[in-house]
Amino acid sequence: MLTAVAGIAGVIFLCWLVFTLAVNALPFFVGLSVAMLAFNGGAGTAVAAALGVAATALTLIAGRAFFAVSTSRAIRVPVAALFAVPAAIAGYHVAYGLVGISEAAEVWRQAVGVVCAFVTAAASWWRMIDSTKTI
């Protein structure tokens, strides 16, 4: 009984974490890509990590500032989509993996993954819109 409660609490915590960090999927991807490029280009570990953190911060700040400054929907929709699409991909893979732990059928893994992808994209979209109120 205690194991089931702990498992459910763990899944709830992971879902909360995915939705909280969903808007940061694009900056994380950009930062990780820059760090890997720098490291593979011959930079040291510390320099590559610093470049990755700087790229992550720059992407997040630039995206939020650009979204906050623009008033045209034609500009805001693609910017929000740039942040929502990687979040949807991350949400799909998290849900697909978590349902896979339960050894559910492939159809259910796909269904839950797709639903979670849409929910995560919506959460990221909403957080992007909501973040402009603080800038």
QUIZI-V915005 format. One record per residue. N is the residue number from 0. RES is the residue in one letter. SS is DSSP state (H for helix, E for strand, L for the rest). PHI is phi in whole degrees, -180 to 180 (none if undefined). PSI is psi in degrees with one decimal (* if undefined). Layout:
N/RES/SS/PHI/PSI
N/RES/SS/PHI/PSI
This chain:
0/M/L/none/-45.9
1/L/H/-64/-35.7
2/T/H/-65/-41.0
3/A/H/-65/-41.6
4/V/H/-65/-42.4
5/A/H/-65/-38.3
6/G/H/-65/-43.4
7/I/H/-66/-41.5
8/A/H/-63/-38.5
9/G/H/-65/-41.4
10/V/H/-66/-42.0
11/I/H/-62/-42.1
12/F/H/-63/-43.4
13/L/H/-65/-39.2
14/C/H/-65/-42.2
15/W/H/-61/-42.6
16/L/H/-64/-41.4
17/V/H/-63/-45.8
18/F/H/-69/-34.3
19/T/H/-69/-39.5
20/L/H/-96/5.7
21/A/H/-61/-39.9
22/V/H/-69/-16.3
23/N/H/-95/8.9
24/A/H/-65/-45.1
25/L/H/-65/-49.8
26/P/H/-61/-37.0
27/F/H/-63/-44.3
28/F/H/-62/-44.0
29/V/H/-64/-46.1
30/G/H/-63/-42.1
31/L/H/-66/-39.8
32/S/H/-65/-42.9
33/V/H/-64/-43.0
34/A/H/-63/-41.7
35/M/H/-68/-40.1
36/L/H/-63/-42.3
37/A/H/-66/-42.9
38/F/H/-67/-43.1
39/N/H/-71/-19.6
40/G/L/-84/-2.1
41/G/L/112/-3.0
42/A/L/-72/154.8
43/G/L/-73/172.8
44/T/H/-64/-43.9
45/A/H/-67/-40.9
46/V/H/-67/-42.6
47/A/H/-64/-41.2
48/A/H/-65/-41.5
49/A/H/-65/-41.2
50/L/H/-65/-38.5
51/G/H/-64/-43.2
52/V/H/-65/-41.1
53/A/H/-64/-42.1
54/A/H/-66/-37.7
55/T/H/-63/-48.4
56/A/H/-64/-42.7
57/L/H/-64/-41.5
58/T/H/-65/-44.9
59/L/H/-66/-46.2
60/I/H/-66/-44.3
61/A/H/-65/-42.1
62/G/H/-64/-46.1
63/R/H/-68/-41.1
64/A/H/-67/-43.2
65/F/H/-63/-40.0
66/F/H/-67/-37.9
67/A/H/-73/-35.9
68/V/H/-78/-37.8
69/S/L/-72/144.0
70/T/L/-112/-12.5
71/S/L/-82/133.3
72/R/H/-66/-30.2
73/A/H/-65/-23.7
74/I/H/-95/-39.8
75/R/H/-69/-36.9
76/V/H/-63/-48.1
77/P/H/-65/-34.8
78/V/H/-66/-44.2
79/A/H/-65/-36.1
80/A/H/-67/-35.1
81/L/H/-59/-32.8
82/F/H/-86/-30.9
83/A/H/-80/-34.9
84/V/H/-65/-48.6
85/P/H/-63/-31.8
86/A/H/-66/-39.4
87/A/H/-64/-40.9
88/I/H/-64/-43.2
89/A/H/-65/-42.0
90/G/H/-63/-39.4
91/Y/H/-61/-48.4
92/H/H/-69/-34.3
93/V/H/-65/-48.8
94/A/H/-66/-41.6
95/Y/H/-60/-42.7
96/G/H/-69/-40.7
97/L/H/-67/-39.9
98/V/H/-70/-29.7
99/G/H/-65/-26.5
100/I/H/-63/-33.8
101/S/L/-81/1.5
102/E/L/58/39.1
103/A/L/-75/164.7
104/A/L/-65/155.4
105/E/H/-60/-35.4
106/V/H/-61/-43.1
107/W/H/-70/-36.5
108/R/H/-62/-45.0
109/Q/H/-65/-43.8
110/A/H/-63/-47.6
111/V/H/-66/-37.0
112/G/H/-63/-42.7
113/V/H/-68/-43.3
114/V/H/-61/-45.1
115/C/H/-66/-32.9
116/A/H/-62/-45.6
117/F/H/-65/-41.7
118/V/H/-67/-40.9
119/T/H/-68/-39.6
120/A/H/-64/-40.6
121/A/H/-66/-40.2
122/A/H/-65/-41.1
123/S/H/-65/-42.7
124/W/H/-60/-46.3
125/W/H/-65/-42.2
126/R/H/-66/-33.6
127/M/H/-67/-43.7
128/I/H/-66/-40.9
129/D/H/-70/-28.5
130/S/H/-70/-20.8
131/T/L/-72/-17.2
132/K/L/-74/-19.9
133/T/L/-97/-8.5
134/I/L/-88/*
